[in-house]
């Protein structure tokens, strides 16, 4: 009888590895650039959509908290302080998303400025260094914007106005309307001592709350007015998010 084949000695077939094909003609290179530009546009648009969603959440939070706090004189002003904390959390999330968005936007603008702009309006002095920089960025992607810069940019664009609205509402709630158990007895605050007492939150005295709010809004003002030297795409104009 014919002996059975030893299955243990049979080597599995390995798939053939094909080397990647690189563009060898100008037409192939143009096709690669067009498809890659479209891919980076899609990724940039995706992160831009995430940024817009966070801003929409912040606006919704502010509107909801304002309606709760200002709907009746008996509503506590702590609701507005809680809204400030929530908006600050959303600002932190949006700053992180903005740093990712800035990476892809910088790639897109580098291609548009150095390749597509040269097609439509050639200029002297443009070198091929940008393509090497782009390749290095693809190999070793790095954030181009620090966390503090991202916070300042988003604060200056949108969040400073949201914090300003919350501050005005908090001043209205604590300075002009005194909270009473009975809404009929609500009246204007007539002295600084009464305002300080009205600003208290439980065991926390009013002066401590006022100092904390003042320090927080001093940081908001600093972050909104802080403008570091323009680098990257910021050095080419004001058309940026």
C-alpha positions as CSV (number, residue, x, y, z in Angstrom):
1,X,0.0,0.0,0.0
2,X,1.1,3.6,-0.8
3,X,2.0,5.4,2.4
4,X,0.0,8.5,3.3
5,X,1.6,11.9,2.8
6,X,3.1,13.4,5.9
7,X,0.9,16.5,6.4
8,X,3.2,17.9,8.9
9,X,5.9,18.6,6.3
10,X,3.6,20.5,4.0
11,X,4.4,24.2,4.0
12,X,1.5,26.6,3.7
13,X,1.5,28.8,0.6
14,X,2.5,32.3,1.2
15,X,0.9,35.2,-0.7
16,X,3.2,37.0,-3.1
17,X,4.2,40.4,-1.9
18,X,4.1,43.0,-4.7
19,X,6.3,46.0,-4.3
20,X,4.4,49.3,-4.2
21,X,4.1,51.2,-7.5
22,X,5.4,54.7,-7.5
23,X,4.4,57.3,-10.1
24,X,6.9,57.4,-12.9
25,X,5.3,60.0,-15.2
26,X,4.0,63.5,-14.7
27,X,0.4,62.2,-15.4
28,X,0.7,59.6,-12.6
29,X,2.1,62.2,-10.2
30,X,-0.8,64.5,-10.9
31,X,-3.3,61.8,-10.2
32,X,-1.5,61.0,-6.9
33,X,-1.6,64.6,-5.9
34,X,-5.2,65.0,-6.8
35,X,-6.3,61.9,-4.8
36,X,-4.1,62.7,-1.9
37,X,-5.3,66.3,-1.7
38,X,-8.9,65.1,-1.7
39,X,-8.1,62.6,1.1
40,X,-6.6,65.4,3.3
41,X,-9.5,67.6,2.5
42,X,-11.9,64.9,3.8
43,X,-9.9,64.4,7.0
44,X,-9.7,68.2,7.6
45,X,-13.5,68.6,7.0
46,X,-14.1,65.7,9.5
47,X,-12.2,67.4,12.2
48,X,-13.8,70.8,11.4
49,X,-17.2,69.2,11.8
50,X,-16.1,67.9,15.2
51,X,-15.0,71.4,16.2
52,X,-18.4,72.9,15.1
53,X,-20.3,70.2,17.1
54,X,-18.4,71.2,20.3
55,X,-19.2,74.8,19.7
56,X,-22.9,74.0,19.2
57,X,-22.9,72.0,22.4
58,X,-21.4,75.0,24.2
59,X,-24.1,77.4,22.8
60,X,-26.8,74.9,23.8
61,X,-25.5,74.7,27.3
62,X,-25.4,78.5,27.7
63,X,-28.9,78.9,26.3
64,X,-30.3,76.1,28.6
65,X,-28.6,77.5,31.7
66,X,-29.7,81.0,31.0
67,X,-33.3,79.9,30.6
68,X,-33.1,78.0,33.9
69,X,-31.4,80.8,35.8
70,X,-33.2,83.8,34.5
71,X,-36.6,82.3,34.3
72,X,-37.4,83.1,37.9
73,X,-35.9,85.2,40.7
74,X,-35.7,82.2,43.0
75,X,-33.3,80.3,40.8
76,X,-29.8,80.2,42.3
77,X,-26.9,82.0,40.6
78,X,-24.8,78.8,41.1
79,X,-26.5,77.5,37.9
80,X,-24.5,80.1,35.9
81,X,-21.3,79.2,37.6
82,X,-21.9,75.6,36.8
83,X,-22.5,76.7,33.2
84,X,-19.1,78.3,33.2
85,X,-17.5,75.1,34.2
86,X,-19.3,73.1,31.5
87,X,-18.3,75.6,28.8
88,X,-14.7,75.5,30.0
89,X,-14.8,71.7,29.7
90,X,-16.1,72.0,26.2
91,X,-13.4,74.5,25.4
92,X,-10.8,72.0,26.5
93,X,-12.3,69.3,24.3
94,X,-12.5,71.7,21.3
95,X,-8.9,72.8,21.8
96,X,-7.8,69.2,21.6
97,X,-9.8,68.6,18.4
98,X,-8.5,71.9,17.0
99,X,-4.9,70.6,17.3
100,X,-5.7,67.6,15.1
101,X,-7.6,69.8,12.6
102,X,-4.6,72.1,12.4
103,X,-2.3,69.3,11.3
104,X,-4.5,68.3,8.3
105,X,-5.3,71.9,7.4
106,X,-1.6,72.7,7.3
107,X,-1.0,69.8,4.9
108,X,-3.8,71.0,2.6
109,X,-2.6,74.6,2.6
110,X,1.0,73.5,1.9
111,X,-0.2,71.7,-1.2
112,X,-2.5,74.5,-2.3
113,X,0.1,77.2,-1.8
114,X,3.1,75.4,-3.3
115,X,1.6,73.2,-6.0
116,X,-1.9,74.3,-7.1
117,X,-1.1,78.0,-6.8
118,X,2.0,77.6,-9.0
119,X,-0.2,76.0,-11.6
120,X,-2.7,78.9,-11.7
121,X,-0.3,81.8,-10.9
122,X,3.4,80.8,-11.1
123,X,5.8,82.8,-8.9
124,X,9.6,82.8,-8.9
125,X,11.4,81.6,-5.8
126,X,9.2,78.6,-5.1
127,X,11.4,75.5,-4.4
128,X,10.6,71.8,-3.9
129,X,11.4,71.9,-0.2
130,X,7.7,71.8,0.6
131,X,7.3,68.3,-0.8
132,X,10.1,67.0,1.4
133,X,8.5,68.7,4.4
134,X,5.2,67.1,3.6
135,X,6.9,63.7,3.4
136,X,8.5,64.1,6.8
137,X,5.2,65.2,8.2
138,X,3.6,62.0,6.9
139,X,6.3,59.8,8.3
140,X,6.5,61.6,11.7
141,X,3.3,63.6,12.3
142,X,3.5,66.2,15.0
143,X,1.2,68.8,16.5
144,X,1.9,72.2,15.0
145,X,0.0,74.1,17.7
146,X,0.4,73.9,21.4
147,X,-2.5,73.4,23.7
148,X,-2.4,76.9,25.1
149,X,-2.3,78.4,21.5
150,X,-5.3,76.2,20.6
151,X,-7.2,77.4,23.7
152,X,-6.4,81.1,22.8
153,X,-7.6,80.7,19.2
154,X,-10.9,79.0,20.1
155,X,-11.4,81.4,23.0
156,X,-10.8,84.4,20.7
157,X,-13.1,83.0,17.9
158,X,-16.2,81.9,19.9
159,X,-15.8,81.1,23.6
160,X,-15.0,84.6,24.9
161,X,-18.4,85.8,23.8
162,X,-20.1,82.8,25.5
163,X,-18.2,83.5,28.8
164,X,-19.1,87.2,28.5
165,X,-22.8,86.4,28.2
166,X,-22.6,84.1,31.3
167,X,-20.7,86.8,33.2
168,X,-23.4,89.4,32.4
169,X,-26.1,87.0,33.4
170,X,-24.3,86.2,36.7
171,X,-24.0,89.9,37.5
172,X,-27.6,90.5,36.8
173,X,-28.5,87.5,39.0
174,X,-26.3,88.5,41.9
175,X,-26.1,92.3,41.7
176,X,-29.5,93.5,40.5
177,X,-32.0,90.8,41.7
178,X,-32.0,89.5,45.2
179,X,-33.2,85.9,45.5
180,X,-36.0,85.4,47.9
181,X,-38.1,82.3,48.8
182,X,-41.1,84.2,47.6
183,X,-40.7,85.6,44.0
184,X,-43.0,88.5,44.9
185,X,-40.5,89.8,47.4
186,X,-37.6,90.0,44.9
187,X,-36.0,93.5,44.8
188,X,-32.9,95.2,43.7
189,X,-29.7,94.9,45.7
190,X,-29.0,98.2,47.4
191,X,-25.5,97.8,48.8
192,X,-22.1,96.1,48.3
193,X,-22.5,94.1,51.4
194,X,-25.9,92.8,50.2
195,X,-24.3,91.8,46.9
196,X,-21.5,90.0,48.6
197,X,-24.0,88.0,50.8
198,X,-26.1,87.3,47.7
199,X,-23.0,85.9,45.9
200,X,-22.4,83.2,48.6
201,X,-22.8,79.6,47.7
202,X,-23.6,77.4,50.8
203,X,-20.7,77.6,53.2
204,X,-18.5,79.5,50.6
205,X,-18.6,83.2,51.4
206,X,-19.6,85.7,48.8
207,X,-16.3,87.4,48.7
208,X,-14.5,84.1,47.9
209,X,-16.9,83.5,45.0
210,X,-16.4,87.0,43.6
211,X,-12.6,86.7,43.8
212,X,-12.8,83.3,42.0
213,X,-15.0,84.7,39.3
214,X,-12.7,87.7,38.9
215,X,-9.5,85.5,38.6
216,X,-11.2,83.2,36.1
217,X,-12.3,86.1,33.9
218,X,-8.9,87.7,34.1
219,X,-7.6,84.4,32.6
220,X,-10.3,84.5,29.9
221,X,-9.3,88.1,29.0
222,X,-5.6,87.1,28.8
223,X,-6.3,84.0,26.7
224,X,-8.5,86.0,24.3
225,X,-6.0,88.8,23.8
226,X,-3.0,86.6,23.7
227,X,-1.7,86.6,20.1
228,X,1.6,84.7,19.6
229,X,3.6,85.4,16.6
230,X,2.1,84.0,13.4
231,X,3.7,80.7,12.4
232,X,2.8,78.1,9.7
233,X,-0.4,79.1,8.0
234,X,-1.1,81.9,10.4
235,X,1.9,83.7,8.8
236,X,0.1,83.9,5.5
237,X,-3.0,85.9,6.5
238,X,-6.0,85.9,8.7
239,X,-8.1,83.4,6.8
240,X,-8.0,80.6,9.4
241,X,-10.3,79.1,11.9
